[in-house]
């Protein structure tokens, strides 16, 4: 599958979830899927919780997030003295 085909699985529509990127055909935001993964949920657990979701949808969300972050500059965080 090409990168374009993966990214086609993600939709951004101001009428759906206030324009947040979602898995196409669902109201599941990419942010929510990433939060589940970051909280320790496995792909299998997420797929069981959301039967309409596919492994490919999750991978597409990860690719979308990676592409979005590639266009952002970050200022390094420094520790504050105690």
N, CA, C and O atoms as a CHARMM CRD file, in Angstrom:
* protein
*
  328
    1    1 UNK  N      0.85500  -1.16800   0.00000 PROA 1      0.00000
    2    1 UNK  CA     0.00000   0.00000   0.00000 PROA 1      0.00000
    3    1 UNK  C      0.90900   1.24100   0.00000 PROA 1      0.00000
    4    1 UNK  O      1.90100   1.29300   0.72600 PROA 1      0.00000
    5    2 UNK  N      0.56000   2.22200  -0.81100 PROA 2      0.00000
    6    2 UNK  CA     1.35800   3.43800  -0.86300 PROA 2      0.00000
    7    2 UNK  C      1.02800   4.34000   0.32200 PROA 2      0.00000
    8    2 UNK  O      0.00100   4.17900   0.98000 PROA 2      0.00000
    9    3 UNK  N      1.92200   5.29000   0.57500 PROA 3      0.00000
   10    3 UNK  CA     1.69700   6.24100   1.66600 PROA 3      0.00000
   11    3 UNK  C      0.38500   7.00400   1.44100 PROA 3      0.00000
   12    3 UNK  O     -0.36900   7.25500   2.38100 PROA 3      0.00000
   13    4 UNK  N      0.13300   7.36100   0.20400 PROA 4      0.00000
   14    4 UNK  CA    -1.11000   8.07300  -0.12500 PROA 4      0.00000
   15    4 UNK  C     -2.34300   7.22200   0.19900 PROA 4      0.00000
   16    4 UNK  O     -3.34300   7.73500   0.70000 PROA 4      0.00000
   17    5 UNK  N     -2.26400   5.93500  -0.08700 PROA 5      0.00000
   18    5 UNK  CA    -3.38400   5.03600   0.22400 PROA 5      0.00000
   19    5 UNK  C     -3.57300   4.90500   1.73100 PROA 5      0.00000
   20    5 UNK  O     -4.70500   4.86500   2.21300 PROA 5      0.00000
   21    6 UNK  N     -2.46500   4.83600   2.48000 PROA 6      0.00000
   22    6 UNK  CA    -2.57300   4.77100   3.94300 PROA 6      0.00000
   23    6 UNK  C     -3.25200   6.02300   4.46600 PROA 6      0.00000
   24    6 UNK  O     -4.17800   5.95000   5.27400 PROA 6      0.00000
   25    7 UNK  N     -2.77900   7.18800   3.99400 PROA 7      0.00000
   26    7 UNK  CA    -3.30500   8.45400   4.49800 PROA 7      0.00000
   27    7 UNK  C     -4.75000   8.69900   4.06700 PROA 7      0.00000
   28    7 UNK  O     -5.45700   9.47900   4.70500 PROA 7      0.00000
   29    8 UNK  N     -5.19400   8.05400   3.01000 PROA 8      0.00000
   30    8 UNK  CA    -6.58700   8.17600   2.56800 PROA 8      0.00000
   31    8 UNK  C     -7.54400   7.55400   3.59100 PROA 8      0.00000
   32    8 UNK  O     -8.74800   7.80100   3.53900 PROA 8      0.00000
   33    9 UNK  N     -7.02300   6.75800   4.50700 PROA 9      0.00000
   34    9 UNK  CA    -7.84800   6.15000   5.54900 PROA 9      0.00000
   35    9 UNK  C     -8.17400   7.14700   6.66000 PROA 9      0.00000
   36    9 UNK  O     -8.97700   6.85200   7.54500 PROA 9      0.00000
   37   10 UNK  N     -7.55100   8.32300   6.61300 PROA 10     0.00000
   38   10 UNK  CA    -7.77200   9.37100   7.61600 PROA 10     0.00000
   39   10 UNK  C     -8.59100  10.48800   6.96700 PROA 10     0.00000
   40   10 UNK  O     -8.31700  10.90000   5.84000 PROA 10     0.00000
   41   11 UNK  N     -9.59300  10.96800   7.69200 PROA 11     0.00000
   42   11 UNK  CA   -10.44900  12.04500   7.18800 PROA 11     0.00000
   43   11 UNK  C    -10.38600  13.24600   8.11100 PROA 11     0.00000
   44   11 UNK  O    -10.30000  13.10800   9.33100 PROA 11     0.00000
   45   12 UNK  N    -10.42900  14.42000   7.51200 PROA 12     0.00000
   46   12 UNK  CA   -10.50700  15.66700   8.27000 PROA 12     0.00000
   47   12 UNK  C    -11.68200  16.44000   7.69600 PROA 12     0.00000
   48   12 UNK  O    -11.65400  16.88400   6.54800 PROA 12     0.00000
   49   13 UNK  N    -12.71400  16.59400   8.51400 PROA 13     0.00000
   50   13 UNK  CA   -13.94300  17.26000   8.07800 PROA 13     0.00000
   51   13 UNK  C    -14.44000  18.11500   9.23400 PROA 13     0.00000
   52   13 UNK  O    -14.66700  17.59700  10.32700 PROA 13     0.00000
   53   14 UNK  N    -14.61500  19.41600   9.01100 PROA 14     0.00000
   54   14 UNK  CA   -15.04200  20.28100  10.11500 PROA 14     0.00000
   55   14 UNK  C    -16.39100  19.87900  10.72200 PROA 14     0.00000
   56   14 UNK  O    -16.72200  20.29200  11.83300 PROA 14     0.00000
   57   15 UNK  N    -17.16700  19.07200   9.99000 PROA 15     0.00000
   58   15 UNK  CA   -18.46600  18.63100  10.51000 PROA 15     0.00000
   59   15 UNK  C    -18.36900  17.36500  11.35900 PROA 15     0.00000
   60   15 UNK  O    -19.35200  16.94800  11.97100 PROA 15     0.00000
   61   16 UNK  N    -17.19200  16.76000  11.39400 PROA 16     0.00000
   62   16 UNK  CA   -17.00300  15.51700  12.16200 PROA 16     0.00000
   63   16 UNK  C    -15.94400  15.76800  13.23000 PROA 16     0.00000
   64   16 UNK  O    -14.80200  16.11100  12.92200 PROA 16     0.00000
   65   17 UNK  N    -16.33400  15.59300  14.47800 PROA 17     0.00000
   66   17 UNK  CA   -15.42200  15.73600  15.61700 PROA 17     0.00000
   67   17 UNK  C    -14.67200  17.07200  15.55900 PROA 17     0.00000
   68   17 UNK  O    -13.47000  17.13800  15.81800 PROA 17     0.00000
   69   18 UNK  N    -15.39600  18.11200  15.21900 PROA 18     0.00000
   70   18 UNK  CA   -14.87300  19.48900  15.12000 PROA 18     0.00000
   71   18 UNK  C    -13.60600  19.59300  14.26900 PROA 18     0.00000
   72   18 UNK  O    -12.73300  20.41800  14.53700 PROA 18     0.00000
   73   19 UNK  N    -13.52100  18.75900  13.26000 PROA 19     0.00000
   74   19 UNK  CA   -12.40800  18.84100  12.32200 PROA 19     0.00000
   75   19 UNK  C    -11.15600  18.09800  12.71600 PROA 19     0.00000
   76   19 UNK  O    -10.15000  18.16600  12.01100 PROA 19     0.00000
   77   20 UNK  N    -11.19700  17.38300  13.83900 PROA 20     0.00000
   78   20 UNK  CA   -10.01700  16.59200  14.21400 PROA 20     0.00000
   79   20 UNK  C     -9.86900  15.43100  13.23000 PROA 20     0.00000
   80   20 UNK  O    -10.86900  14.92300  12.72200 PROA 20     0.00000
   81   21 UNK  N     -8.63700  15.00700  12.95700 PROA 21     0.00000
   82   21 UNK  CA    -8.43700  13.85500  12.07700 PROA 21     0.00000
   83   21 UNK  C     -9.06200  12.60300  12.70200 PROA 21     0.00000
   84   21 UNK  O     -8.84000  12.29700  13.87300 PROA 21     0.00000
   85   22 UNK  N     -9.84300  11.89400  11.89700 PROA 22     0.00000
   86   22 UNK  CA   -10.50000  10.66500  12.34600 PROA 22     0.00000
   87   22 UNK  C    -10.19700   9.53500  11.38300 PROA 22     0.00000
   88   22 UNK  O     -9.79900   9.75400  10.23900 PROA 22     0.00000
   89   23 UNK  N    -10.39500   8.32100  11.87400 PROA 23     0.00000
   90   23 UNK  CA   -10.33500   7.15800  10.99400 PROA 23     0.00000
   91   23 UNK  C    -11.56200   7.25300  10.09600 PROA 23     0.00000
   92   23 UNK  O    -12.69300   7.30600  10.57900 PROA 23     0.00000
   93   24 UNK  N    -11.33000   7.27400   8.78100 PROA 24     0.00000
   94   24 UNK  CA   -12.42300   7.45300   7.81800 PROA 24     0.00000
   95   24 UNK  C    -13.58100   6.49600   8.10500 PROA 24     0.00000
   96   24 UNK  O    -13.38700   5.30100   8.32600 PROA 24     0.00000
   97   25 UNK  N    -14.78400   7.05800   8.09400 PROA 25     0.00000
   98   25 UNK  CA   -15.98300   6.24800   8.31300 PROA 25     0.00000
   99   25 UNK  C    -16.31400   6.03300   9.78000 PROA 25     0.00000
  100   25 UNK  O    -17.27200   5.33200  10.10600 PROA 25     0.00000
  101   26 UNK  N    -15.52300   6.63500  10.67300 PROA 26     0.00000
  102   26 UNK  CA   -15.77300   6.49500  12.10900 PROA 26     0.00000
  103   26 UNK  C    -15.74700   7.88100  12.75000 PROA 26     0.00000
  104   26 UNK  O    -15.48600   8.88500  12.08700 PROA 26     0.00000
  105   27 UNK  N    -16.01600   7.91300  14.02400 PROA 27     0.00000
  106   27 UNK  CA   -15.84600   9.13000  14.81100 PROA 27     0.00000
  107   27 UNK  C    -14.68600   8.95100  15.79200 PROA 27     0.00000
  108   27 UNK  O    -14.59700   9.64700  16.80400 PROA 27     0.00000
  109   28 UNK  N    -13.80700   8.01100  15.47400 PROA 28     0.00000
  110   28 UNK  CA   -12.62900   7.75400  16.30300 PROA 28     0.00000
  111   28 UNK  C    -11.48700   8.65500  15.83600 PROA 28     0.00000
  112   28 UNK  O    -11.00700   8.54000  14.70800 PROA 28     0.00000
  113   29 UNK  N    -11.06300   9.55600  16.72900 PROA 29     0.00000
  114   29 UNK  CA    -9.98300  10.45700  16.33500 PROA 29     0.00000
  115   29 UNK  C     -8.63600   9.73500  16.39600 PROA 29     0.00000
  116   29 UNK  O     -8.43300   8.79400  17.16300 PROA 29     0.00000
  117   30 UNK  N     -7.73600  10.21900  15.55500 PROA 30     0.00000
  118   30 UNK  CA    -6.36400   9.70900  15.58800 PROA 30     0.00000
  119   30 UNK  C     -5.78500   9.95200  16.97800 PROA 30     0.00000
  120   30 UNK  O     -5.07600   9.10400  17.52100 PROA 30     0.00000
  121   31 UNK  N     -6.08900  11.10000  17.54200 PROA 31     0.00000
  122   31 UNK  CA    -5.62300  11.43200  18.88600 PROA 31     0.00000
  123   31 UNK  C     -6.06000  10.37900  19.90700 PROA 31     0.00000
  124   31 UNK  O     -5.26800   9.97700  20.76000 PROA 31     0.00000
  125   32 UNK  N     -7.31000   9.93500  19.82300 PROA 32     0.00000
  126   32 UNK  CA    -7.81800   8.94000  20.76900 PROA 32     0.00000
  127   32 UNK  C     -7.07000   7.61100  20.61500 PROA 32     0.00000
  128   32 UNK  O     -6.69100   6.98400  21.60400 PROA 32     0.00000
  129   33 UNK  N     -6.86700   7.19800  19.38200 PROA 33     0.00000
  130   33 UNK  CA    -6.15200   5.93500  19.13900 PROA 33     0.00000
  131   33 UNK  C     -4.73100   6.03400  19.67700 PROA 33     0.00000
  132   33 UNK  O     -4.23900   5.10200  20.31300 PROA 33     0.00000
  133   34 UNK  N     -4.06500   7.16700  19.42400 PROA 34     0.00000
  134   34 UNK  CA    -2.70100   7.35200  19.93300 PROA 34     0.00000
  135   34 UNK  C     -2.67600   7.35200  21.45700 PROA 34     0.00000
  136   34 UNK  O     -1.76600   6.79100  22.06700 PROA 34     0.00000
  137   35 UNK  N     -3.66700   7.97600  22.06300 PROA 35     0.00000
  138   35 UNK  CA    -3.74700   8.00100  23.52800 PROA 35     0.00000
  139   35 UNK  C     -3.91700   6.60200  24.09800 PROA 35     0.00000
  140   35 UNK  O     -3.31500   6.26100  25.11600 PROA 35     0.00000
  141   36 UNK  N     -4.73700   5.79700  23.44000 PROA 36     0.00000
  142   36 UNK  CA    -4.91200   4.41500  23.89400 PROA 36     0.00000
  143   36 UNK  C     -3.58800   3.65900  23.83500 PROA 36     0.00000
  144   36 UNK  O     -3.22200   2.95900  24.77900 PROA 36     0.00000
  145   37 UNK  N     -2.87000   3.80600  22.71600 PROA 37     0.00000
  146   37 UNK  CA    -1.58400   3.13000  22.57000 PROA 37     0.00000
  147   37 UNK  C     -0.58800   3.64200  23.60400 PROA 37     0.00000
  148   37 UNK  O      0.14800   2.86000  24.20600 PROA 37     0.00000
  149   38 UNK  N     -0.56700   4.95600  23.80800 PROA 38     0.00000
  150   38 UNK  CA     0.36400   5.54600  24.78200 PROA 38     0.00000
  151   38 UNK  C      0.05200   5.10000  26.20200 PROA 38     0.00000
  152   38 UNK  O      0.94500   5.04300  27.04700 PROA 38     0.00000
  153   39 UNK  N     -1.20800   4.78500  26.46500 PROA 39     0.00000
  154   39 UNK  CA    -1.61600   4.33600  27.79900 PROA 39     0.00000
  155   39 UNK  C     -1.32800   2.86100  28.02100 PROA 39     0.00000
  156   39 UNK  O     -1.55500   2.33500  29.11000 PROA 39     0.00000
  157   40 UNK  N     -0.82700   2.19300  26.98300 PROA 40     0.00000
  158   40 UNK  CA    -0.45400   0.79300  27.13500 PROA 40     0.00000
  159   40 UNK  C     -1.39700  -0.20200  26.49700 PROA 40     0.00000
  160   40 UNK  O     -1.15600  -1.40800  26.56100 PROA 40     0.00000
  161   41 UNK  N     -2.47000   0.27800  25.87900 PROA 41     0.00000
  162   41 UNK  CA    -3.38300  -0.64900  25.20200 PROA 41     0.00000
  163   41 UNK  C     -2.66700  -1.26600  24.00300 PROA 41     0.00000
  164   41 UNK  O     -1.90100  -0.59600  23.31000 PROA 41     0.00000
  165   42 UNK  N     -2.92100  -2.51900  23.77600 PROA 42     0.00000
  166   42 UNK  CA    -2.34200  -3.18300  22.60600 PROA 42     0.00000
  167   42 UNK  C     -3.25900  -2.98400  21.41600 PROA 42     0.00000
  168   42 UNK  O     -4.42900  -2.63200  21.56600 PROA 42     0.00000
  169   43 UNK  N     -2.71500  -3.21200  20.23700 PROA 43     0.00000
  170   43 UNK  CA    -3.52900  -3.11400  19.02100 PROA 43     0.00000
  171   43 UNK  C     -4.69200  -4.09800  19.11900 PROA 43     0.00000
  172   43 UNK  O     -5.81600  -3.76800  18.74000 PROA 43     0.00000
  173   44 UNK  N     -4.43300  -5.28400  19.61800 PROA 44     0.00000
  174   44 UNK  CA    -5.48600  -6.29500  19.73200 PROA 44     0.00000
  175   44 UNK  C     -6.60300  -5.82100  20.66600 PROA 44     0.00000
  176   44 UNK  O     -7.78300  -6.01800  20.37600 PROA 44     0.00000
  177   45 UNK  N     -6.22700  -5.19400  21.78900 PROA 45     0.00000
  178   45 UNK  CA    -7.24000  -4.67600  22.71800 PROA 45     0.00000
  179   45 UNK  C     -8.08500  -3.58900  22.07300 PROA 45     0.00000
  180   45 UNK  O     -9.30200  -3.54800  22.25700 PROA 45     0.00000
  181   46 UNK  N     -7.44300  -2.71200  21.31900 PROA 46     0.00000
  182   46 UNK  CA    -8.17700  -1.63500  20.64500 PROA 46     0.00000
  183   46 UNK  C     -9.12200  -2.22200  19.60500 PROA 46     0.00000
  184   46 UNK  O    -10.26400  -1.77800  19.48700 PROA 46     0.00000
  185   47 UNK  N     -8.66300  -3.20600  18.85700 PROA 47     0.00000
  186   47 UNK  CA    -9.51600  -3.83500  17.84300 PROA 47     0.00000
  187   47 UNK  C    -10.71200  -4.54200  18.47600 PROA 47     0.00000
  188   47 UNK  O    -11.80100  -4.54800  17.90200 PROA 47     0.00000
  189   48 UNK  N    -10.51900  -5.13500  19.64900 PROA 48     0.00000
  190   48 UNK  CA   -11.64400  -5.76800  20.34600 PROA 48     0.00000
  191   48 UNK  C    -12.64500  -4.72800  20.83100 PROA 48     0.00000
  192   48 UNK  O    -13.85500  -4.95200  20.77200 PROA 48     0.00000
  193   49 UNK  N    -12.14500  -3.59200  21.30900 PROA 49     0.00000
  194   49 UNK  CA   -13.00200  -2.52200  21.82800 PROA 49     0.00000
  195   49 UNK  C    -13.79300  -1.83000  20.71100 PROA 49     0.00000
  196   49 UNK  O    -14.92700  -1.39900  20.92100 PROA 49     0.00000
  197   50 UNK  N    -13.19100  -1.73000  19.53600 PROA 50     0.00000
  198   50 UNK  CA   -13.81700  -1.04300  18.40000 PROA 50     0.00000
  199   50 UNK  C    -13.84500  -1.99400  17.20500 PROA 50     0.00000
  200   50 UNK  O    -12.95300  -1.94600  16.35800 PROA 50     0.00000
  201   51 UNK  N    -14.86000  -2.85800  17.12800 PROA 51     0.00000
  202   51 UNK  CA   -14.90100  -3.90100  16.10500 PROA 51     0.00000
  203   51 UNK  C    -14.84100  -3.39800  14.66100 PROA 51     0.00000
  204   51 UNK  O    -14.39800  -4.13800  13.78200 PROA 51     0.00000
  205   52 UNK  N    -15.27000  -2.16900  14.39000 PROA 52     0.00000
  206   52 UNK  CA   -15.23000  -1.65700  13.01800 PROA 52     0.00000
  207   52 UNK  C    -13.84900  -1.19600  12.59100 PROA 52     0.00000
  208   52 UNK  O    -13.61800  -0.91600  11.41500 PROA 52     0.00000
  209   53 UNK  N    -12.94100  -1.11700  13.53600 PROA 53     0.00000
  210   53 UNK  CA   -11.58500  -0.64300  13.27800 PROA 53     0.00000
  211   53 UNK  C    -10.72700  -1.79900  12.77700 PROA 53     0.00000
  212   53 UNK  O    -10.93800  -2.95100  13.15700 PROA 53     0.00000
  213   54 UNK  N     -9.75800  -1.48200  11.92400 PROA 54     0.00000
  214   54 UNK  CA    -8.84400  -2.51600  11.43700 PROA 54     0.00000
  215   54 UNK  C     -7.41100  -2.16900  11.84800 PROA 54     0.00000
  216   54 UNK  O     -7.10300  -1.03500  12.21600 PROA 54     0.00000
  217   55 UNK  N     -6.57000  -3.16100  11.77300 PROA 55     0.00000
  218   55 UNK  CA    -5.14800  -2.97600  12.05600 PROA 55     0.00000
  219   55 UNK  C     -4.57300  -1.91300  11.11400 PROA 55     0.00000
  220   55 UNK  O     -3.73800  -1.10300  11.51600 PROA 55     0.00000
  221   56 UNK  N     -5.02800  -1.92400   9.86100 PROA 56     0.00000
  222   56 UNK  CA    -4.56400  -0.94800   8.87700 PROA 56     0.00000
  223   56 UNK  C     -4.98400   0.46800   9.26900 PROA 56     0.00000
  224   56 UNK  O     -4.23700   1.42100   9.04400 PROA 56     0.00000
  225   57 UNK  N     -6.17700   0.61100   9.85600 PROA 57     0.00000
  226   57 UNK  CA    -6.62700   1.93200  10.31200 PROA 57     0.00000
  227   57 UNK  C     -5.68200   2.48700  11.37200 PROA 57     0.00000
  228   57 UNK  O     -5.34200   3.67000  11.35700 PROA 57     0.00000
  229   58 UNK  N     -5.26400   1.62300  12.28700 PROA 58     0.00000
  230   58 UNK  CA    -4.35900   2.05200  13.35300 PROA 58     0.00000
  231   58 UNK  C     -3.01500   2.44800  12.76000 PROA 58     0.00000
  232   58 UNK  O     -2.43700   3.46500  13.14500 PROA 58     0.00000
  233   59 UNK  N     -2.52100   1.65300  11.83100 PROA 59     0.00000
  234   59 UNK  CA    -1.25300   1.98800  11.17500 PROA 59     0.00000
  235   59 UNK  C     -1.36600   3.30500  10.42300 PROA 59     0.00000
  236   59 UNK  O     -0.42900   4.10300  10.42700 PROA 59     0.00000
  237   60 UNK  N     -2.50000   3.53900   9.78200 PROA 60     0.00000
  238   60 UNK  CA    -2.71200   4.80000   9.05800 PROA 60     0.00000
  239   60 UNK  C     -2.69100   5.97600  10.02900 PROA 60     0.00000
  240   60 UNK  O     -2.13800   7.02900   9.71400 PROA 60     0.00000
  241   61 UNK  N     -3.28700   5.80400  11.20300 PROA 61     0.00000
  242   61 UNK  CA    -3.26700   6.85200  12.21900 PROA 61     0.00000
  243   61 UNK  C     -1.85700   7.15900  12.68800 PROA 61     0.00000
  244   61 UNK  O     -1.50400   8.32000  12.89400 PROA 61     0.00000
  245   62 UNK  N     -1.05500   6.12200  12.85700 PROA 62     0.00000
  246   62 UNK  CA     0.34600   6.32400  13.25400 PROA 62     0.00000
  247   62 UNK  C      1.12200   7.06500  12.16500 PROA 62     0.00000
  248   62 UNK  O      1.91100   7.96200  12.46200 PROA 62     0.00000
  249   63 UNK  N      0.89900   6.69400  10.91700 PROA 63     0.00000
  250   63 UNK  CA     1.57100   7.37500   9.81600 PROA 63     0.00000
  251   63 UNK  C      1.13500   8.83500   9.75400 PROA 63     0.00000
  252   63 UNK  O      1.96500   9.72400   9.56900 PROA 63     0.00000
  253   64 UNK  N     -0.15800   9.08200   9.90700 PROA 64     0.00000
  254   64 UNK  CA    -0.66300  10.45200   9.88700 PROA 64     0.00000
  255   64 UNK  C      0.01000  11.27900  10.97600 PROA 64     0.00000
  256   64 UNK  O      0.45000  12.40000  10.72100 PROA 64     0.00000
  257   65 UNK  N      0.09200  10.73900  12.17500 PROA 65     0.00000
  258   65 UNK  CA     0.71500  11.46100  13.29100 PROA 65     0.00000
  259   65 UNK  C      2.19100  11.72700  13.00800 PROA 65     0.00000
  260   65 UNK  O      2.68500  12.82100  13.28000 PROA 65     0.00000
  261   66 UNK  N      2.89000  10.74800  12.47000 PROA 66     0.00000
  262   66 UNK  CA     4.31000  10.92400  12.15800 PROA 66     0.00000
  263   66 UNK  C      4.49400  12.02600  11.11800 PROA 66     0.00000
  264   66 UNK  O      5.39500  12.85500  11.24500 PROA 66     0.00000
  265   67 UNK  N      3.64900  12.03800  10.09700 PROA 67     0.00000
  266   67 UNK  CA     3.74100  13.06800   9.06200 PROA 67     0.00000
  267   67 UNK  C      3.41600  14.44300   9.64200 PROA 67     0.00000
  268   67 UNK  O      4.06000  15.43200   9.29400 PROA 67     0.00000
  269   68 UNK  N      2.43400  14.50500  10.51300 PROA 68     0.00000
  270   68 UNK  CA     2.05800  15.78100  11.11900 PROA 68     0.00000
  271   68 UNK  C      3.19600  16.32300  11.97600 PROA 68     0.00000
  272   68 UNK  O      3.46700  17.52400  11.95600 PROA 68     0.00000
  273   69 UNK  N      3.85700  15.46000  12.72000 PROA 69     0.00000
  274   69 UNK  CA     4.96000  15.89000  13.58200 PROA 69     0.00000
  275   69 UNK  C      6.19700  16.28600  12.78400 PROA 69     0.00000
  276   69 UNK  O      7.01700  17.07400  13.25600 PROA 69     0.00000
  277   70 UNK  N      6.33100  15.75300  11.59800 PROA 70     0.00000
  278   70 UNK  CA     7.49400  16.07600  10.77200 PROA 70     0.00000
  279   70 UNK  C      7.50900  17.54800  10.37000 PROA 70     0.00000
  280   70 UNK  O      8.56500  18.09300  10.04800 PROA 70     0.00000
  281   71 UNK  N      6.35800  18.18400  10.38800 PROA 71     0.00000
  282   71 UNK  CA     6.25500  19.58600   9.98300 PROA 71     0.00000
  283   71 UNK  C      6.27300  20.55900  11.15300 PROA 71     0.00000
  284   71 UNK  O      5.99600  21.74500  10.97300 PROA 71     0.00000
  285   72 UNK  N      6.59200  20.08000  12.33900 PROA 72     0.00000
  286   72 UNK  CA     6.54900  20.91400  13.54000 PROA 72     0.00000
  287   72 UNK  C      7.95100  21.04900  14.11900 PROA 72     0.00000
  288   72 UNK  O      8.69400  20.07200  14.20700 PROA 72     0.00000
  289   73 UNK  N      8.30000  22.25100  14.50700 PROA 73     0.00000
  290   73 UNK  CA     9.57000  22.48100  15.19100 PROA 73     0.00000
  291   73 UNK  C      9.31700  22.54300  16.69000 PROA 73     0.00000
  292   73 UNK  O      8.32200  23.11200  17.13900 PROA 73     0.00000
  293   74 UNK  N     10.21700  21.95700  17.45100 PROA 74     0.00000
  294   74 UNK  CA    10.08900  21.95700  18.89400 PROA 74     0.00000
  295   74 UNK  C     11.24300  22.72500  19.50900 PROA 74     0.00000
  296   74 UNK  O     12.37300  22.66200  19.02700 PROA 74     0.00000
  297   75 UNK  N     10.95500  23.43200  20.55400 PROA 75     0.00000
  298   75 UNK  CA    11.99000  24.09600  21.33300 PROA 75     0.00000
  299   75 UNK  C     12.39400  23.11800  22.42300 PROA 75     0.00000
  300   75 UNK  O     11.53500  22.61800  23.15000 PROA 75     0.00000
  301   76 UNK  N     13.68400  22.83700  22.55100 PROA 76     0.00000
  302   76 UNK  CA    14.09800  21.88800  23.59500 PROA 76     0.00000
  303   76 UNK  C     13.66900  22.36700  24.98200 PROA 76     0.00000
  304   76 UNK  O     13.79900  23.54400  25.31700 PROA 76     0.00000
  305   77 UNK  N     13.17100  21.45500  25.75600 PROA 77     0.00000
  306   77 UNK  CA    12.79300  21.75900  27.12800 PROA 77     0.00000
  307   77 UNK  C     14.03700  21.67700  28.00400 PROA 77     0.00000
  308   77 UNK  O     14.85500  20.76900  27.85400 PROA 77     0.00000
  309   78 UNK  N     14.16800  22.60700  28.89300 PROA 78     0.00000
  310   78 UNK  CA    15.30000  22.57900  29.81500 PROA 78     0.00000
  311   78 UNK  C     14.77000  22.44900  31.21900 PROA 78     0.00000
  312   78 UNK  O     13.65600  22.87400  31.52400 PROA 78     0.00000
  313   79 UNK  N     15.57100  21.86500  32.05700 PROA 79     0.00000
  314   79 UNK  CA    15.17100  21.72000  33.45700 PROA 79     0.00000
  315   79 UNK  C     15.29800  23.06400  34.15200 PROA 79     0.00000
  316   79 UNK  O     16.22900  23.83100  33.90400 PROA 79     0.00000
  317   80 UNK  N     14.35000  23.32500  35.01700 PROA 80     0.00000
  318   80 UNK  CA    14.41700  24.52800  35.83500 PROA 80     0.00000
  319   80 UNK  C     15.22100  24.22900  37.08500 PROA 80     0.00000
  320   80 UNK  O     15.09000  23.15300  37.67000 PROA 80     0.00000
  321   81 UNK  N     16.03900  25.16000  37.49200 PROA 81     0.00000
  322   81 UNK  CA    16.78900  24.93300  38.73900 PROA 81     0.00000
  323   81 UNK  C     15.83600  24.80500  39.91600 PROA 81     0.00000
  324   81 UNK  O     14.80200  25.47100  39.96500 PROA 81     0.00000
  325   82 UNK  N     16.18800  23.95400  40.85600 PROA 82     0.00000
  326   82 UNK  CA    15.33000  23.72000  42.03600 PROA 82     0.00000
  327   82 UNK  C     15.32300  24.90300  42.96400 PROA 82     0.00000
  328   82 UNK  O     14.65600  24.87200  43.99800 PROA 82     0.00000
